[in-house]
């Protein structure tokens, strides 16, 4: 067995990708580790020490606890894998994670705010490099808010991914390389039909494109979203982060939960469905999106009062 650090990194990445993971960020980090160690004459996995790993972490300064913990997590995952593969006896990583005390609540758009955003997007003027700019971003934002798609998933759609007969979207190569089917209702269907009519082209052509060759980049969509939200001047509650494009996905998840409460549906029973719909590996990943809002607290309180009243009535018979 080749115990060089570089070869072990290659084996680790191949193992994770065989499980459907993309691991692009992890690959970049581990290649930096290999280069850092090579510059110090360390090429073998067994030569790694706590001091060397601490020096590497210090060379990649992270001011935010979440970013620091992500870096340490990549190293820990790699070294733990090496131990399970019996390439190391014990992991030399000794660093502990930082406590995340500044994590802020995501900005959640309600229906009225989402409507204003979509109207503003639809009114965007064309420019020499982008025709149908307004309708294109309107459709992208509608898919993120109405179906909970990630920005990259929405922007990366192909014309052939839209199944108008079955009212389905085929989302290919989402997070962890997983593909899934996303059903939608008639309102989203109408928006997609208009986009298809504007675009034309073959099944492999991008659904959203300004040059008919390349898909609209998620970063471009994010920049447009930021400018629109700034112009709309939505009030920012205390302790809530400034709106970013990914907040539309958060808003979708919380909106589903709120709707289930109002319809008298058991949210816990539906959580697995929501997790699958959003392309998560497990409901634990979906739970990250379920921010408690005042509206949710009101609906949960009403449900509790109804249940408590029923129990109280039965006890007093």
N, C-alpha and C positions, 0 to 999 in steps of 0.2 A: 504494500500500500504506500502510495506517495504521500509523505507527510509534510511536504513543503506548504508554506502558508498560501501561496498563490494557487496551488492545485486544490487545496482544501476549500478555498473560496469558490473555485469553479464547481467543485462537487456539491457544495452547499446550495449554490444558485440553481444548479441543474435539478437537485432534489425538490426544491421549492417550486420551480416552474413546472415540474412534472405533476404537481398537485394543483396546477392552474393559477399559481400566483405570478404576477408580473415582476415584482422586486426590482424595479429600475432604480429607485432611490437607494435601496439596500446595496445594489451592485456598485453604484457610484461611491458610497461610503466605504465599502469593503476594499475597493480598488485604491482609495486614498490611504487606507490602513496598510495595504501591501506596499505602496510606494513609500509611505512614512517609515515602515520597518526596513525596507531595502536600503534606504539612505543611512540607516544606522547599523547596517551589516547583519540584520536579522532576517533570515529567509525561511527558517523552519518553524512550523507551528509550535513545537515544544519549547522553542526559545522565547515565546511570549511571556512577559512578566507583568505583574500588576503595575510596576513603575512605568514600564513602556506603554501600557494601555492608558494609564493616567496622563502620560505626556502627550499621547495622541489626542485624547479628549480635550486636553488643554489647548492643543494646537487648532482645534475647531471650536472657537468660543461660541457659546450659546447663552444669550441673556435671558431668554424666556425658558421657564421650567419645562414647558411642553416640548420645546425643540431639543433641550438638553436630554430629557428623558427618552425622546425618540432616538437620538444618537446612541445613548447607552443601551437602549433596548435592542438596537440592531447588533451591536457587539455581543450582547448577552445571548441573543438568539443564535448567532453564529457559533459562539463558543460552546453553548449548551448542546447544539447539534453535534459538534465535534466530539464532545464527551459521549453522547449516545452512540456515536459511530466508532467509539473506542480509539479515536485518534488522539485524544487527550485523557489523562486520568482525572483531572479536575480543572474547572474553569479558572483562569488566573484573574478574571475581572473582579475587582473588589469595590468598585464605585457603587454608591447607592443613588437612587433617584431623588430628585428634588421634589418637594411638596408643591403641588400646583394650587396656589392660593389666589391667583388672579384670573382664573377662567371666568369669562363673562357670558352672559346669557345671549343666545343668538336673537337677532331682530326677526320678529315674526310679522308678516304682512297679513292683515285681515282681508276680507273679500273686497271692501271698498278701496283699500290701498292697492291691492293687486289690480283692480279694474283701472285705477288711475295710471298705474305703471304701464299696463298693456296699451292703454289709449295713447300715452306719451310715446311709447315705442312705435306704434303704428303710424304716428305723425312725423317720424324722423324723415328728414329730406334726403334725397339721393345726393351722391357726389360723383365726381368723375370716375372713381374707382369702384363704386358700388351702386348698382341700380336695384330697385325694390328693397332698399335698405330697411325702411320702416316695417313692411309686412314680414320680412325675414326675421328681424329681431322680435317682432311681436309673436311670431310662431314659436321661436326658441324659448322665450320667457313663458309662454303659455304651457309648453310641454314641461318645463321645470316646475311650474307652480301647480298645474293641473294633474300631472302624472308623477311628480316627484323625481324626474330624471336628473341625473348629474349633468352639469354643463357639457362635459366632454361627450357624454352619451347622446345628448340632444344634437350637438353640433356635428357629431360623427355619423349621423343617420344617412343611409343611402336611399335612393328612390325605391329600390326593391324591398326595403325594410318596412314599407308601409303597405299593409294588407287591408285594403278598403272593404273587401267583401266580408271578412271576419272581424273588422274593426280591431285590428291588432297592430302593434309595433314590434318589430324584431330588434331588440337592443343587443348588438354584438360586441363581444370583448369588453364588457364593463369591468368594474373593479375585480381584481383577482382573475381576470381573463374569462369571467363567466358571461354567457349569453342567456337571454331570457325573453319570454313573450310578455308584452304589456298590453292588456286590453284597455280600450278607451270608449267613451260614450259618444253620442252624436255631435255634441258641441265641439269636442276636440277633433272629431271626424271631419266636420265642416272646415275647420281651420287647416287641417292637413290637406284636404281636397283642394283648397285654394292655393296652397303652397305647391302642390303637384302640378296644378294648371299653369302656374307661373314658371316653374322650372322646366318641365319637359325633360327629355333625355332618356337614357337607358337605366336599367336596374342598378348598375354599378356606379352611376353618377351620384355625386353628393346631393342630398336633399337641400342643403343650405350652402350656397356658393355665390360669390360675386364675380368670379372669373370662369365659371363652369368647369373648373378643373380641380380646385382645392376647396375643401370644406372650410367654412367659417371657423376661425380658431377660437377655442374657449376663452382665451385671454382677451380677444377683441370683444366678445360678448360681455365679459366681465367689466371691461372698461366702459362700454356703452351703458351697462346697468348702473355702474357707479355714477356716471354723469347724469343719468335720468333721475336717479333717487336723490341726488344732490339738488337738482332743479325742483323736484317735487317737495323737498323740505319736510319729509315726514318727521313728526316729533319723536325724539329719542329718549325712551325712559331711562332713568338712572340705573346703572349697572348693566345695561344692554349694549352689546357691541354695535358698531356702525354696520349698516346693511351691506352685505356682499351677495353675489349671485347665488351662492350656496344656501343662503337664507330662504330661497324659494323652496328648496327641498325640505328644509326644516318646517316651513309653513305648511307644506302638503301633509307631512306626517302628523303634526299637531291638529290640523284641520280634520283629518280622518278620525282621530281620537275624540275630538269634540263632537263630531257628527254622530259617532257611535253612542256617546253618552246621551245625546239628545233624542236618539231613536230608541233608546232603551236596550241597546245591544251590549253584551258583555265584552269589553275591550280586550280582556285577557284571552278570550276564546278566539278573537280575530287577529291577535298579534302575530301569529305565525303566517297568516295570509299577507299581512302588511309587510312582514320581513321578506317574504318571497317576492312580493310585488316590487319592492324597492331594491332587490338584488343583493340582500344581505346574506351572510353566511349563517347567522343565527339571530334570534330575537334580541339577544344582548346588544348586538350592533344597532338594531333599530331603536332600542331604548334610549340611546344617546340623543336621538332626535326628539324625544317626547318631553319637551320642556313644559313644566307646569305653569299655566297661565291663569289669570283671574277668572276667565270664562270656564276653564276646566275645573277650577276649585268650586265654582258655583254649581256646575252640573254634578260634580262628585258629591257635594254637600246635599243636593236635592235627592240624589239616589240613596245616600246614607239615611236621610230623614225618612224616606219612603220605607226602606227596609226596617229601620228602627221602629217606626210606627206600627208596622205589621207584626213585629216580634212583641212589642208592648201590648198590642191588642190581644194576641194569642195568650200571653201570660196572665192577662186580667179576665179571661173568660171564666 
